[in-house]
Amino acid sequence: MRRRASIAAGVALAGLAGVAVLALRRRVGPVRLQRGAAALRLAARGGARYASSAPRLFAAAGDQRQQLRQDLALETAQDVAQTLGAMKGVLMKIGQMASYVDDGLSPSVRRTLSRLQDSVPPMSAELAAGVVEAELGMAPERAFAQWDPEPIAAASIGQVHRAITHDGQAVAVKVQYPGIAEAIAADLDNVALLRRMLRITAPAQDVDALLAELRERVLEELDYRREAANQALVASYYDGHPTISVPKVIGALSTRRVVTSELAVGARFAELAQWSQDERDLAAETIYRFVFRSLYDVHAFNGDPHPGNYLFHGGGRVTFLDFGLVKHFSQDELHPLMQMARNLCVRNDPEEFRRSMEIAGFLRPGAPISTEDVVEHLAVFYATIREPGPLTIRPDYSSAVVRRFFDVRSPVAEYVSIPRSYVVLQRINLGLFAVLGELSATADWRSIAEEIWPFVQGPPSTPIGEAEAAWAAARHRGHAAQRP
């Protein structure tokens, strides 16, 4: 664990430094120059911190050395959280992912970085009011019957304020940071180092296609009209669901940089972690159902499955927030994914699994590797659903998924690639299972998957599944009654 933590810290510092140096060496705009310089200063402070501590680490031994390492990592994490929280944008999103994916980090370091999920420095009340006035044509005190100038949450692209509409409805108003579009564009332009690293570590990947897909998805987040449409779509589908809730959007008070929706309250992820294991298991089941039912039924995937986007209410009830990074899939794009799961998990046919991977574009056709190696390399991604029965997802499993995702030593690695359509979908592997691992969640994931898979449509396997089946039947009857 100490070795992984050191590697993680070194990679993070090297990455930030490399991006910043590239930004400073090239002719860049002022925003990009400023953000590159800030990243360089962060990396320099981290390097100086580790260098100045080296003599003490060398002289110490045993528990004392371990304590010094932990103190150093915590101090670095505090600096990272403060700096990236203030910078926001794409760099803050990197910090968010680190807070719940890397098991090489100690609990105290992870807790520090977790501040990036829902508690970062907000913009001033005056700036927020200026954005609202520019978007809605009037000051927030006039646009709403009541307006709270103090934000209730601040994230990577915008912050959220409480308000009361003129018809008395409590709402959450998400206001985009002024200048964040320029900041994100600057971050996305600093990809030269990333492109080089990807070409070295994953030579079979179409790196430019991957970066283009990520750029497109991230830039979509800047248009809150798209986010409002995504949220309205998902809220409509899950209306009346027994455990899944999505706040409804107030269209008349939503624009390109402001989105207004029903106010939702509930416990945050850190609070859930203190609840009983039964409650954590129920919440995890609902999160799992939401992700995969959205994929197979709504044909949409929320590509930002981090703990800051959930509110918990007990009994498995979860409210899902933030629909800026949503990928929509066509039936043609979903079909290969279903074939892969069907061939490996249901039919247990390795050769057909390999063939479906080749058709989907995940595996180079005719690659000079055995089918056994292909299955061994990729089986970790299906480990929770290959066999029925209770299974606990622990942090070491989610870490194994991450390690396999970036494993360049496997004989299969150079023949495996991620088609552009599925880049965002890989956040399931890196995000969802990290969340479930944090909860040490136990369930019969295979039976739940069979309920959701369109090619199985199995019977309910849990009380939540029974309630969901009743909701789905009522929803179907309602739609049938509306048809002419």
C-alpha positions, -999 to +999 in steps of 0.1 A: +000+000+000+028+024+009+044+017-025+011+023-044+006+056-024+041+067-034+035+058-070+002+076-070+017+107-055+047+106-079+024+102-110+001+130-099+030+154-093+048+144-125+016+147-145+007+182-131+043+193-136+044+180-171+012+196-182+022+229-167+057+229-183+041+221-217+017+250-212+045+274-203+068+264-231+042+270-258+025+301-269-006+300-249-035+322-239-036+340-205-061+315-189-041+285-200-009+301-189-023+310-155-037+275-149-005+258-161+015+280-138-008+271-108-004+234-116+034+238-118+035+256-084+014+228-069+038+201-083+068+222-072+055+225-036+049+188-035+083+180-048+100+204-023+079+189+005+090+153-003+127+164-008+128+183+025+114+153+043+138+128+028+165+130+056+139+124+083+123+095+064+158+080+058+167+083+095+134+070+108+124+034+110+093+012+115+062+029+128+079+063+130+087+062+093+052+051+084+037+080+105+060+105+088+049+092+054+013+095+064+017+131+077+035+140+044+008+125+023-019+142+043-002+176+040+001+171+002-035+160-001-046+192+018-026+213-007-040+194-037-076+197-024-073+234-017-055+242-050-077+221-073-108+231-055-100+267-062-091+260-098-122+239-105-128+226-140-111+195-155-083+195-129-107+194-101-125+164-117-092+145-117-089+152-080-125+140-075-117+107-091-085+102-071-106+107-039-126+075-045-106+053-069-070+050-056-069+025-027-032+033-023-043+064-004-047+063+033-082+069+048-071+104+060-058+114+026-090+101+009-111+120+034-092+152+026-095+147-012-132+139-008-138+176+000-135+180-038-168+160-042-191+185-027-173+211-006-149+235-024-144+273-023-175+290-038-176+321-059-188+353-043-225+361-039-221+391-062-206+369-090-234+343-087-260+371-087-244+385-118-247+352-137-283+348-127-292+383-138-274+379-171-292+346-178-327+353-164-329+390-172-333+401-136-315+399-102-321+366-083-341+385-057-366+394-084-364+361-103-373+342-072-395+350-042-366+341-019-329+337-028-302+324-005-269+341-015-249+314+004-244+283-018-253+249-004-228+231-027-199+240-049-185+217-076-162+217-106-183+238-130-209+255-109-224+260-075-259+255-061-282+280-042-315+274-024-344+295-036-382+297-034-401+303-067-429+328-069-454+299-067-439+287-034-418+258-046-384+251-030-357+248-057-320+243-062-305+267-086-272+256-102-252+286-114-222+282-136-189+299-127-181+329-149-150+321-170-152+283-164-156+277-201-123+293-208-107+274-179-120+241-192-109+249-227-074+257-213-073+224-194-084+204-224-058+220-246-030+208-222-032+173-236+002+169-253+017+150-224-014+128-220-014+119-257+023+109-255+017+088-224-013+070-239+006+062-271+034+047-250+012+027-226-016+017-250-002+017-285-033+000-299-056+027-288-068+054-311-057+081-287-070+111-308-104+095-309-104+089-271-094+125-265-120+138-289-148+119-272-137+131-238-135+167-250-170+165-266-185+151-234-168+176-211-177+206-232-213+194-233-214+200-195-210+237-201-244+240-217-269+237-189-298+235-214-284+201-224-280+191-187-317+202-180-329+181-210-309+150-197-322+154-162-358+159-174-355+127-195-342+106-166-366+122-141-396+114-164-385+077-167-380+072-130-411+091-119-428+071-091-399+047-087-398+032-052-361+039-044-347+061-073-355+098-073-344+125-097-354+161-091-377+176-118-364+205-138-381+239-138-377+248-175-388+284-173-359+291-149-332+272-167-309+286-194-274+280-208-257+288-175-285+284-149-305+252-143-333+252-117-348+220-103-367+207-073-348+210-041-336+176-027-322+170+007-307+139+022-275+124+037-242+127+019-220+098+011-198+104+042-228+100+064-240+069+046-206+053+054-215+056+091-249+038+087-254+001+092-241-024+066-277-033+058-284+004+048-252+006+028-261-026+010-296-012+001-282+021-011-256+002-032-283-019-048-302+011-058-271+028-073-264-004-093-300-006-105-300+030-115-267+028-135-276-003-155-314+003-159-306+037-172-281+022-197-304-006-210-338+011-207-332+048-211-302+042-234-283+069-214-254+067-190-245+093-164-207+095-169-200+112-135-208+085-109-190+100-080-202+101-044-209+138-044-238+132-068-259+111-044-283+119-015-294+091+007-327+087+026-326+052+042-343+020+031-324+021-002-339+054-014-314+075-033-317+108-050-294+113-081-280+147-090-259+163-118-267+152-153-242+173-172-220+144-184-245+121-200-237+098-229-267+086-251-265+053-268-282+040-299-295+004-300-267-005-324-242+007-298-259-012-270-262-045-289-225-055-288-224-048-250-254-071-244-238-097-266-206-096-246-224-101-213-247-128-227-219-148-243-196-147-213-220-148-183-252-165-196-240-188-224-205-193-210-191-194-245-156-179-245-152-181-283-184-162-289-174-137-262-142-131-281-160-127-314-185-102-299-155-082-286-140-081-320-173-070-336-177-043-310-141-030-317-127-038-282-103-065-296-083-065-327-097-093-350-073-122-354-050-111-326-022-137-320-034-145-285-054-173-270-091-169-261-081-181-226-059-151-223-086-128-236-111-141-210-085-140-182-076-104-190-112-091-191-130-114-167-123-090-138-148-066-153-175-093-152-165-109-119-195-097-100-220-111-124-206-144-138-221-165-111-252-162-089-251-158-052-242-131-026-209-114-033-193-085-014-176-058-035-146-046-015-121-018-022-095-044-034-119-055-061-124-020-074-087-014-073-081-046-093-105-032-119-085+000-121-052-019-123-064-042-150-078-012-169-043+003-171-024-030-172+001-028-201+020-059-191-007-083-201-001-101-235-036-089-244-031-052-237-017-042-271-046-058-289-074-042-268-088-008-274-118+013-264-140+024-293-149+061-291-186+054-284-177+035-252-151+058-236-174+074-211-190+040-204-157+029-189-165+052-160-187+023-148-155+003-142-135+032-126-163+049-108-193+027-099-173-002-085-151+022-066-183+036-049-196+001-042-162-010-029-162+020-005-195+006+009-183-030+010-216-037-005-231-072-006-258-084-030-265-111-055-254-089-083-259-116-110-295-120-101-301-083-101-283-081-135-307-107-149-336-086-138-322-057-159-307-075-189-331-072-218-320-106-230-330-123-197-356-102-179-354-124-149-379-123-119-374-100-089-346-112-066-348-087-038-375-066-020-363-036-040-366-057-072-402-066-063-411-030-057-393-020-089-412-047-109-446-034-096-435+002-106-425-010-140-458-029-145-478+002-135-457+024-157-463+000-187-501+001-180-501+039-179-483+041-212-506+016-228-536+035-216-523+067-232-519+050-267-548+058-291 
